[in-house]
Amino acid sequence: MVIAVGGPLIILTGDGGNAGEVTGQQVEKTAVSAGSDITGNSSYSDFVENSTGSQVTYVQLDGDFRTGTATERFARPALSLIKLYIADYVLDNGTVEEKYTAVDMINSSSDASASQLFEKYPAAVDATADKYGLLSTRGADRWGYSVTSTYDLAKFVATLLEEAPTSPILVAMAAADPVAADGYEQDWGTHVLPGVIGTKWGWSDDRMLHSSVSFGTDFVVAAAVTGDAEDLTRLVENQLGDVREQAAGD
């Protein structure tokens, strides 16, 4: 069943499958870039000019309810959310010291830590994508040029919640620093929804793109927008505020 809610958002229920399962839809893998030194890249500029380039994915873990925009599986700049995938690989394969660095990278959104870990493990993003079946996700020569989708982010976090609910990644998201390593506040986007326990945020250097993924005890939500942090917060509140309030009330 498809029900229109708040304009471009569509709600999908009763599909009888896993919330993260891709069924019969071709994933668009657009050549876009994000992260450090991205503002001069032409493909990035083309993406920023697309003011309708927003994505939302919501998964209710205690039922068969999920919702997402028609664009939720399109590859887009992963921004600092790619650090989740790097951390997952390092927690599986890194040294004890590197594992601590990976956890801190999630807490503080440290670009320096991401560069250090990705330099040693350049296949980390693609390996994590293969591990979790993230079809919109792929790495690049530099971590900041990697791409993913809100669909993949929600699937990744939902899998951790179901299979490893005490994962250091989830713990780090729940204990994220109020201010990131680069001085940017981390208190917007999906973080504002009722019941959120942990969040990871992402933003481009020029603040033209913003994204975030959050989880609660029984849900995961991811969103991305062409615009500033307030634009992302408004998108999330307008599209999912009523959904979360109703779920929290139940």
N, C-alpha and C positions, 0 to 999 in steps of 0.2 A: 504494500500500500504506500502511496506517495501523498503527503499532505504538505501544502505550501504554508510556510510560516515566515512572517516578516520579510517578504520579498524574495530574495534569491536563495534563501535557505530552504533545503528540502529535507524532510524527515523520512527515513526508511525504517520500516518495522516489519517484523515477522518474515525475514528473508530466510530463516531456517538454517543459516550458516554462521560460521565464526565471524565475529565483528571485523576481523582483519583480513578476511578472505577476499581476494580479487576474483570476480566472476565476469568473464566476457567483456571486459573493458580494456581497451588499449591505453597504456600509460604514456602520456606525453613527456618526453625527456628533452626539455628545452635547454639549449646551451646558454646558461646564465651563470653569473658569478656572484660571490658574496664574501664578506670578511675583510681582511686587510688589503689595502691597495686595490680596491675594486672600482673606485669612482671613475677611473679613466677607461674602463672596459666598455666597448660599444654595446655588447649584448646586455650588459647590466643596465646601461642607459636606456636601451630599448624596453627593458622590462619595467623600469621605473616609470616610463611614460605611459604604461598601461595602468590607468587609475582604477580599473575594475579588477585588478589582480589581487583578489582576496580569497582566502580559504578558511573554512571552519570544519572541524570534525569533532563529534561528540559520541562517546560510547558509554552506555549504562551497563556496568559489569554484572549486575544481578538480574538481568532479563535479556530480552531479545530486541531491545530498543537501541537504535543508533541514528545519528543524524549527520548530514554533511552537505556542503555546497557541491554543485555539479563539478567544481574545479578541484575538489579535495585530493585527487590522485595525481594532479599535474606536478611535475618536478619544478621546484622554484629554489631560490637561494636558501640554503640551510641556515646561514648565519651561525650564531654560536650554539644553536641547537645541535649542530653536528658533533659537538663535544660529548654529547650523550653516547653516540655510537663509538667514538674514539675511546671513551672511558670503558665501555663494555668490553672492547677488545683487550685493552690493557689489563683489566681485572682478570681476564682469562689467561693472558700470556705474559704480562709484565713482571718485573721484579717487585719486591715488597715496597721499595722506595717509589717506584713508578706508580704503583697502585695508590699510594697516599697522594701523589701528585695528581692523579686522575680524579680522585675524590675532591681535592681542593679546587681543581679546574671547574668542577660543577658548582661548588659552593660560591666561588668568587668570579666565575666566568673568565678565568685568566687566559688571555690570548698567548702569553709567553709559554704557559704550560702546554697549551694545545699545539703550539709550534714545536716544542721540544718533543712531545710524545709522537706527533705525526711524522716528524723527521725520522724517528727511529722505526716507526710502524706505518709506513705509507700505504699499506694495504688494509689498514684498520677499518676504514669506512666501508669499503666493498666487502670485506669479510663479515662485518656485522650485518650488512644488507643481505648477504647470502644466508647467514645464520637465522635471521628472522623473516625472510621472505619479503623484504622491503623493495618492491619493484620500481618505485620512483626515486630511489636513493642511489647515489654513486659518488665516489670520491674524485679527486683531481690531483694535479701536481702539488697543490697547496691546499691545506684544509679549508681555507677561506673561500675556495671556489667550488666546494662540494654542494650538491643539491639533494633535496628530499621533499616530502609533502606532509601536510597535516595528517593525512590518512596513515602514512608510514609512521609518523611520530606517535600517533594514538595507538597504533598496533604494537609498536615497540614497548611503550610504557604499560599498556594493558597486559602484554605477555609477562613483563616483569612482575606486575602485581599478582598475576595468577600463578606464576611458577616460582618466583623468588621475591616474596613480599617484603623481605628484609634486605634486599639488595642494597649495597653501598650507594648505588646511583640514586635510588629512591630516598635513602636517608639524607644524601647530600642535597637533593632537591628540597627536602623538607626543612633543611637547615641552611638554606641559601643566605648569603650575606645581603643585608639591606642595600648595600652599595657595592657595585661590581668593582673589579680591579682597576678598571679605567675611569672610575668615578661616576658611572651612570647608575641611577637609582633603579632598583629591581622591585617594583610594586604595582605593575600595570598588566593589562591584557587579561589572559585567562585567570590570573592570580586573584582577580576581584570577585570571582563567582563564589556563592555560598558553598561551604563544605570543602574548599580546596585545602590540601595538606602540604603539597609540595609543587614547585614550579621551576622550570628552566626558561630563561628569556633569551632572545636573540635580536640584534639590531645591526644595521650596516654602519660603517664608519661615518657616512654622511647623514645618518638618521633618516634616510628615505624609505627604509624597509624595517618592519618590526614583526616579531613573531614570538609565540610562547606556547608551552605545553604544560598542563597541570594535571594533578590527580587528586582524588579524594578516596574515601574508603570504598566507594562503589562506582566510581566513574573516572573517565579520562577525557580531557578536552584539549584540543590544539587549534591554534588560529594564527593566521598570517595576513598582513595587509601592506599595501603600498601607501605609506603615510607614517605619521609619528606615533608615539606611544599612546597618546590620547585617542587617536583614530582607532587603534587596535582595541583599546578598552571599550570604546563606544560600539564597535562592531560586535564584540563579545556580549556586552550587556543587552544590546538590541536584539541579537539573534538567540541568545541562550539564557538570558536572565529569567524569563518565565519558566523555562524548562527546569532550571536548577532550583528555583524557588518551589516549584511543585514537587520535585523529587525530594528536596529537603523537608518539605511539609509532610510527605508520606512517611 
